[in-house]
Amino acid sequence: MDRPDVPGDWWTDFYSGLCLEYVRHARDEEQSRAELGFIQAAMGLPTRARVLDVPCGGGRLAMEMADLGYAVTGIDQSDALIHAARTEAEFRGIVVDWRQGDMRRLPEDGSYDAAVCFWNSFGYFDDADNREFLRSVCRSLKPGGRLALDTPLLETLLLDAVQEPRVWERAGDLLALEERSYDHESGRLESSWTFIRGGQREVRNMSIRLYTYRELIAMLEQAGFRLHEAYGDLDLTHFELGAPWLYLVTTKVGNPDS
């Protein structure tokens, strides 16, 4: 596959059209329950804890957390996703504080008990802005506040991307094809996504920075996090080489390094 031409701000246009439908339907209720169970078990949040879901996408997890009694703020850069989330929450009678905004510039008031960044939502930016996102999360949390992050790593995804460069997925009546390759010069996974419904076809390009576990931990510690708990799945299995994914819970112990 040729490397897709991905602009530096690819995310501003990626989540539109058929991709919105994919985001809303690609994760089923069983997956959502598993992720919610992980968040509850691994983070141990008290009732009415203030939780920041960023980026919240279509609000799938934010609404489930709010339904359990957490006070949730959902932030995403996509007006369309925030509108869809707000519409569904109002229909279901669920209260979430929805905000359209940049995930690198969060409410840095130190008032949140926890933050959640799920569904491969880390690594969108260059190294400096990825670090800034983690710093902004840290500044938004209370001392002792915790961040739950799910992300692929170079160790978890590289071999899979090489062996299976084309992956088909179905979400309702929509088909999605991801064609992916790893650019060793930039350290990024470059993907071309094709969304198909009937005779309708749309292509979007994505670029995700893949870090090693060691690189990610170094960034978190520079941002003020320590006491990392690393899992390889949603059943709290200890993370080790060969795990398909990283589910990390880490704790704010200080302020970001200057």
Backbone hydrogen bonds in HBPLUS format (Angstrom, degrees):
<---DONOR---> <-ACCEPTOR-->    atom                        ^
c    i                          cat <-CA-CA->   ^        H-A-AA   ^      H-
h    n   atom  resd res      DA  || num        DHA   H-A  angle D-A-AA Bond
n    s   type  num  typ     dist DA aas  dist angle  dist       angle   num
A0010-TRP N   A0007-PRO O   3.16 MM   3  5.06 128.7  2.44 126.0 117.5     1
A0012-THR N   A0009-ASP O   3.08 MM   3  5.97 165.5  2.10 127.6 131.1     2
A0013-ASP N   A0010-TRP O   3.36 MM   3  6.12 152.1  2.44 118.1 122.9     3
A0014-PHE N   A0010-TRP O   3.19 MM   4  6.15 138.3  2.37 145.3 156.9     4
A0016-SER N   A0014-PHE O   2.98 MM   2  5.80 129.7  2.24 108.2  93.3     5
A0019-CYS N   A0016-SER O   3.16 MM   3  5.50 131.3  2.41 144.2 136.0     6
A0020-LEU N   A0017-GLY O   3.10 MM   3  5.72 141.1  2.26 112.6 121.4     7
A0021-GLU N   A0018-LEU O   3.00 MM   3  5.24 119.7  2.38 102.1 116.4     8
A0022-TYR N   A0018-LEU O   3.06 MM   4  6.46 153.6  2.13 149.6 157.7     9
A0023-VAL N   A0019-CYS O   2.91 MM   4  6.19 164.1  1.94 155.4 158.1    10
A0024-ARG N   A0020-LEU O   3.07 MM   4  6.27 153.1  2.15 144.5 151.6    11
A0025-HIS N   A0021-GLU O   3.10 MM   4  6.20 135.0  2.31 143.7 154.1    12
A0025-HIS N   A0022-TYR O   3.19 MM   3  5.34 135.8  2.39 100.0 111.6    13
A0026-ALA N   A0022-TYR O   2.80 MM   4  5.38 137.6  1.98 160.0 161.7    14
A0032-SER N   A0028-ASP O   3.06 MM   4  6.36 162.0  2.09 152.5 158.0    15
A0033-ARG N   A0029-GLU O   2.85 MM   4  6.06 158.4  1.90 150.6 156.0    16
A0034-ALA N   A0030-GLU O   3.00 MM   4  6.23 153.6  2.07 143.7 151.1    17
A0035-GLU N   A0031-GLN O   2.94 MM   4  6.21 159.9  1.98 153.4 158.3    18
A0036-LEU N   A0032-SER O   2.86 MM   4  6.04 158.8  1.91 149.1 155.6    19
A0037-GLY N   A0033-ARG O   2.81 MM   4  5.95 154.8  1.88 145.2 152.4    20
A0038-PHE N   A0034-ALA O   3.00 MM   4  6.24 151.6  2.09 142.7 150.0    21
A0039-ILE N   A0035-GLU O   3.00 MM   4  6.29 162.7  2.03 149.7 153.7    22
A0040-GLN N   A0036-LEU O   2.97 MM   4  6.23 162.3  2.00 152.6 156.9    23
A0041-ALA N   A0037-GLY O   2.91 MM   4  6.04 167.7  1.93 150.6 154.4    24
A0042-ALA N   A0038-PHE O   2.79 MM   4  5.71 169.1  1.80 158.3 161.8    25
A0043-MET N   A0039-ILE O   3.05 MM   4  5.62 147.9  2.16 135.0 142.7    26
A0044-GLY N   A0040-GLN O   3.05 MM   4  5.46 148.5  2.16 130.9 138.7    27
A0049-ALA N   A0046-PRO O   3.09 MM   3  5.50 138.8  2.27 139.8 135.5    28
A0071-ALA N   A0049-ALA O   2.96 MM  22  5.99 153.9  2.03 142.1 149.7    29
A0113-ASP N   A0050-ARG O   2.86 MM  63  5.22 139.5  2.03 132.2 144.9    30
A0114-ALA N   A0050-ARG O   3.21 MM  64  6.58 144.7  2.34 158.7 162.1    31
A0051-VAL N   A0071-ALA O   2.90 MM  20  6.09 159.4  1.94 144.4 150.4    32
A0073-THR N   A0051-VAL O   2.90 MM  22  6.31 157.6  1.95 163.5 169.8    33
A0052-LEU N   A0114-ALA O   2.94 MM  62  6.30 156.5  1.99 138.5 145.2    34
A0116-VAL N   A0052-LEU O   2.75 MM  64  6.17 154.3  1.82 163.7 167.1    35
A0053-ASP N   A0073-THR O   2.86 MM  20  6.12 171.4  1.86 164.3 167.2    36
A0075-ILE N   A0053-ASP O   3.07 MM  22  6.41 165.2  2.09 165.4 167.9    37
A0054-VAL N   A0116-VAL O   2.97 MM  62  6.26 161.4  2.00 168.0 174.1    38
A0056-CYS N   A0075-ILE O   2.92 MM  19  5.56 150.1  2.01 128.1 137.8    39
A0059-GLY N   A0056-CYS O   2.90 MM   3  5.20 160.1  1.94 133.2 136.8    40
A0063-MET N   A0059-GLY O   2.95 MM   4  5.89 165.4  1.97 152.5 154.5    41
A0065-MET N   A0061-LEU O   2.87 MM   4  6.09 162.7  1.90 158.9 163.0    42
A0066-ALA N   A0062-ALA O   2.94 MM   4  6.11 158.4  1.98 146.4 152.9    43
A0067-ASP N   A0063-MET O   2.89 MM   4  6.02 147.9  2.00 142.7 151.5    44
A0068-LEU N   A0065-MET O   3.09 MM   3  5.20 139.4  2.26  98.4 109.9    45
A0070-TYR N   A0065-MET O   3.27 MM   5  5.78 158.3  2.32 148.6 142.2    46
A0069-GLY N   A0066-ALA O   2.98 MM   3  5.16 156.0  2.03 105.0 112.8    47
A0097-ASP N   A0072-VAL O   3.01 MM  25  6.29 173.3  2.01 160.4 158.9    48
A0074-GLY N   A0097-ASP O   2.97 MM  23  6.12 148.5  2.07 132.0 141.8    49
A0099-ARG N   A0074-GLY O   2.84 MM  25  6.13 152.8  1.91 170.0 170.6    50
A0076-ASP N   A0099-ARG O   3.20 MM  23  6.77 148.9  2.31 155.2 164.5    51
A0101-GLY N   A0076-ASP O   2.96 MM  25  5.58 153.5  2.04 114.0 122.6    52
A0082-ILE N   A0078-SER O   3.05 MM   4  6.27 166.0  2.07 152.3 156.2    53
A0083-HIS N   A0079-ASP O   2.84 MM   4  5.98 156.2  1.89 147.7 154.8    54
A0084-ALA N   A0080-ALA O   2.96 MM   4  6.17 159.1  2.00 145.6 151.2    55
A0085-ALA N   A0081-LEU O   2.86 MM   4  6.07 157.9  1.91 149.5 155.8    56
A0086-ARG N   A0082-ILE O   2.86 MM   4  6.01 164.8  1.88 150.9 155.0    57
A0087-THR N   A0083-HIS O   2.95 MM   4  6.09 159.5  1.99 148.9 154.6    58
A0088-GLU N   A0084-ALA O   3.05 MM   4  6.25 164.1  2.08 148.6 152.3    59
A0089-ALA N   A0085-ALA O   2.91 MM   4  6.05 163.2  1.94 153.4 158.5    60
A0090-GLU N   A0086-ARG O   2.99 MM   4  6.12 159.5  2.03 147.6 152.7    61
A0091-PHE N   A0087-THR O   3.07 MM   4  6.30 154.6  2.13 143.2 150.3    62
A0092-ARG N   A0088-GLU O   2.94 MM   4  6.19 151.0  2.02 149.1 156.8    63
A0093-GLY N   A0089-ALA O   2.86 MM   4  5.89 114.2  2.30 137.8 154.5    64
A0094-ILE N   A0089-ALA O   2.89 MM   5  4.95 161.7  1.92 146.1 147.4    65
A0093-GLY N   A0090-GLU O   3.25 MM   3  4.97 146.6  2.37  92.4 102.1    66
A0105-ARG N   A0102-ASP O   2.98 MM   3  5.46 163.8  2.00 116.9 122.1    67
A0110-GLY N   A0139-ARG O   3.10 MM  29  5.65 124.3  2.42 134.6 147.0    68
A0112-TYR N   A0140-SER O   3.10 MM  28  6.10 168.7  2.12 155.1 154.5    69
A0142-LYS N   A0112-TYR O   2.80 MM  30  5.66 154.8  1.87 159.0 153.2    70
A0146-ARG N   A0113-ASP O   3.20 MM  33  6.72 149.8  2.29 140.9 141.1    71
A0115-ALA N   A0146-ARG O   2.86 MM  31  6.37 145.2  1.98 154.1 161.4    72
A0148-ALA N   A0115-ALA O   2.91 MM  33  6.34 158.5  1.96 153.9 159.8    73
A0117-CYS N   A0148-ALA O   2.86 MM  31  6.21 161.9  1.89 169.6 175.0    74
A0150-ASP N   A0117-CYS O   3.12 MM  33  6.62 160.0  2.16 155.0 156.7    75
A0209-ARG N   A0123-GLY O   2.81 MM  86  4.66 173.3  1.81 134.5 136.5    76
A0130-ASN N   A0126-ASP O   2.87 MM   4  6.06 152.9  1.94 159.3 168.4    77
A0131-ARG N   A0127-ASP O   2.97 MM   4  6.17 157.1  2.02 148.9 154.6    78
A0132-GLU N   A0128-ALA O   2.98 MM   4  6.24 147.1  2.09 136.8 146.7    79
A0133-PHE N   A0129-ASP O   2.95 MM   4  6.16 147.1  2.06 141.7 148.9    80
A0134-LEU N   A0130-ASN O   3.30 MM   4  6.65 161.9  2.34 146.8 149.6    81
A0135-ARG N   A0131-ARG O   2.95 MM   4  6.25 155.5  2.01 150.7 158.2    82
A0136-SER N   A0132-GLU O   2.85 MM   4  6.01 155.7  1.91 147.3 153.9    83
A0137-VAL N   A0133-PHE O   2.94 MM   4  6.23 155.5  2.00 152.6 159.1    84
A0138-CYS N   A0134-LEU O   3.00 MM   4  6.22 161.8  2.03 145.7 150.6    85
A0139-ARG N   A0135-ARG O   2.95 MM   4  6.25 159.5  1.99 150.5 155.5    86
A0140-SER N   A0136-SER O   3.10 MM   4  6.27 131.1  2.35 137.2 149.6    87
A0140-SER N   A0137-VAL O   3.03 MM   3  5.12 133.6  2.25  98.3 111.7    88
A0141-LEU N   A0138-CYS O   3.15 MM   3  5.36 147.0  2.26 104.5 113.7    89
A0145-GLY N   A0142-LYS O   2.80 MM   3  5.03 154.4  1.87 135.5 134.9    90
A0144-GLY N   A0252-LYS O   2.96 MM 108  5.04 146.1  2.08 138.0 146.9    91
A0252-LYS N   A0145-GLY O   2.78 MM 107  5.41 170.9  1.79 169.8 172.9    92
A0147-LEU N   A0250-THR O   2.82 MM 103  5.35 162.4  1.86 157.3 163.4    93
A0250-THR N   A0147-LEU O   2.95 MM 103  5.35 157.9  2.00 150.0 156.9    94
A0149-LEU N   A0248-LEU O   2.80 MM  99  5.17 164.4  1.82 155.3 160.8    95
A0248-LEU N   A0149-LEU O   2.82 MM  99  5.17 176.2  1.83 158.7 157.9    96
A0151-THR N   A0246-LEU O   3.00 MM  95  5.48 156.7  2.05 151.2 158.7    97
A0246-LEU N   A0151-THR O   3.14 MM  95  5.48 147.5  2.25 145.5 155.3    98
A0156-THR N   A0153-LEU O   3.13 MM   3  5.07 128.7  2.40  93.8 107.0    99
A0157-LEU N   A0153-LEU O   3.02 MM   4  6.02 154.4  2.08 156.4 160.8   100
A0154-LEU N   A0211-TYR O   2.85 MM  57  5.54 160.0  1.89 134.0 137.5   101
A0158-LEU N   A0154-LEU O   3.26 MM   4  5.42 158.2  2.31 132.7 137.8   102
A0161-ALA N   A0157-LEU O   2.83 MM   4  5.98 157.1  1.89 159.7 166.1   103
A0162-VAL N   A0158-LEU O   3.05 MM   4  6.31 149.6  2.14 149.8 157.9   104
A0163-GLN N   A0159-LEU O   2.92 MM   4  6.10 165.1  1.94 153.7 157.6   105
A0164-GLU N   A0160-ASP O   2.84 MM   4  5.75 147.2  1.95 145.0 153.8   106
A0180-ARG N   A0165-PRO O   2.87 MM  15  5.16 159.1  1.91 147.3 154.4   107
A0167-VAL N   A0178-GLU O   2.87 MM  11  5.17 159.0  1.92 148.0 155.1   108
A0178-GLU N   A0167-VAL O   2.82 MM  11  5.17 168.0  1.84 152.6 155.8   109
A0169-GLU N   A0176-ALA O   2.78 MM   7  5.14 149.0  1.87 152.0 160.5   110
A0176-ALA N   A0169-GLU O   2.80 MM   7  5.14 162.0  1.84 157.7 157.7   111
A0171-ALA N   A0174-LEU O   2.86 MM   3  5.17 167.7  1.88 155.4 159.3   112
A0174-LEU N   A0171-ALA O   3.08 MM   3  5.17 156.3  2.13 118.1 124.3   113
A0175-LEU N   A0196-ILE O   2.89 MM  21  5.08 171.1  1.90 155.3 157.3   114
A0196-ILE N   A0175-LEU O   2.79 MM  21  5.08 163.7  1.82 155.5 158.7   115
A0177-LEU N   A0194-THR O   2.85 MM  17  5.05 158.5  1.90 144.1 151.4   116
A0194-THR N   A0177-LEU O   2.83 MM  17  5.05 156.5  1.88 143.9 152.0   117
A0179-GLU N   A0192-SER O   2.94 MM  13  5.17 161.1  1.97 143.8 150.1   118
A0192-SER N   A0179-GLU O   2.82 MM  13  5.17 159.0  1.86 148.1 155.0   119
A0181-SER N   A0190-GLU O   2.94 MM   9  5.43 149.5  2.03 150.0 159.9   120
A0190-GLU N   A0181-SER O   2.82 MM   9  5.43 156.8  1.87 174.4 175.2   121
A0183-ASP N   A0188-ARG O   2.93 MM   5  5.47 176.1  1.93 166.1 165.7   122
A0187-GLY N   A0183-ASP O   2.80 MM   4  5.69 136.6  1.99 149.8 164.0   123
A0210-LEU N   A0187-GLY O   2.99 MM  23  5.99 163.1  2.01 156.4 161.7   124
A0189-LEU N   A0208-ILE O   2.72 MM  19  5.18 160.1  1.76 158.2 157.8   125
A0208-ILE N   A0189-LEU O   3.02 MM  19  5.18 164.0  2.04 142.2 146.3   126
A0191-SER N   A0206-MET O   2.88 MM  15  5.07 175.3  1.89 149.1 150.4   127
A0206-MET N   A0191-SER O   2.81 MM  15  5.07 166.4  1.83 151.5 155.1   128
A0193-TRP N   A0204-ARG O   2.68 MM  11  5.13 169.7  1.69 175.8 172.6   129
A0204-ARG N   A0193-TRP O   2.80 MM  11  5.13 159.0  1.84 149.7 157.0   130
A0195-PHE N   A0202-GLU O   2.74 MM   7  5.19 167.5  1.75 162.1 165.2   131
A0202-GLU N   A0195-PHE O   2.89 MM   7  5.19 157.7  1.94 148.7 156.0   132
A0197-ARG N   A0200-GLN O   2.91 MM   3  5.15 162.1  1.94 145.0 150.3   133
A0200-GLN N   A0197-ARG O   2.82 MM   3  5.15 159.4  1.86 137.7 137.1   134
A0216-LEU N   A0212-THR O   3.01 MM   4  6.26 163.7  2.03 155.9 159.8   135
A0217-ILE N   A0213-TYR O   2.99 MM   4  6.22 165.3  2.01 156.1 159.7   136
A0218-ALA N   A0214-ARG O   3.06 MM   4  6.23 157.3  2.11 146.0 152.1   137
A0219-MET N   A0215-GLU O   3.08 MM   4  6.36 154.5  2.15 147.6 153.9   138
A0220-LEU N   A0216-LEU O   2.96 MM   4  6.27 158.4  2.01 152.3 158.3   139
A0221-GLU N   A0217-ILE O   2.94 MM   4  6.16 157.9  1.99 151.7 157.2   140
A0222-GLN N   A0218-ALA O   3.04 MM   4  6.24 150.4  2.13 144.0 151.7   141
A0223-ALA N   A0219-MET O   3.06 MM   4  6.27 135.1  2.27 137.8 150.0   142
A0223-ALA N   A0220-LEU O   3.07 MM   3  4.98 126.5  2.37  90.9 105.5   143
A0225-PHE N   A0220-LEU O   2.96 MM   5  5.33 165.0  1.98 143.1 141.2   144
A0224-GLY N   A0221-GLU O   3.20 MM   3  5.10 155.1  2.27  97.0 104.5   145
A0257-ASP N   A0222-GLN O   2.78 MM  35  5.41 174.3  1.78 166.8 168.2   146
A0253-VAL N   A0224-GLY O   3.00 MM  29  6.02 166.6  2.02 164.1 167.7   147
A0254-GLY N   A0224-GLY O   3.32 MM  30  4.81 141.3  2.48 143.5 140.3   148
A0226-ARG N   A0251-THR O   2.82 MM  25  5.43 155.6  1.88 153.1 159.3   149
A0251-THR N   A0226-ARG O   2.94 MM  25  5.43 169.4  1.95 170.0 166.5   150
A0229-GLU N   A0249-VAL O   2.76 MM  20  5.11 153.0  1.83 153.9 162.8   151
A0249-VAL N   A0229-GLU O   2.92 MM  20  5.11 161.9  1.95 145.2 151.3   152
A0239-PHE N   A0230-ALA O   3.08 MM   9  5.36 161.3  2.11 123.9 119.9   153
A0231-TYR N   A0247-TYR O   2.84 MM  16  5.01 154.5  1.90 144.4 152.5   154
A0247-TYR N   A0231-TYR O   2.87 MM  16  5.01 164.0  1.90 150.6 150.6   155
A0232-GLY N   A0237-THR O   2.72 MM   5  5.55 158.5  1.77 154.5 162.2   156
A0243-ALA N   A0240-GLU O   3.00 MM   3  5.82 155.7  2.06 148.9 150.7   157
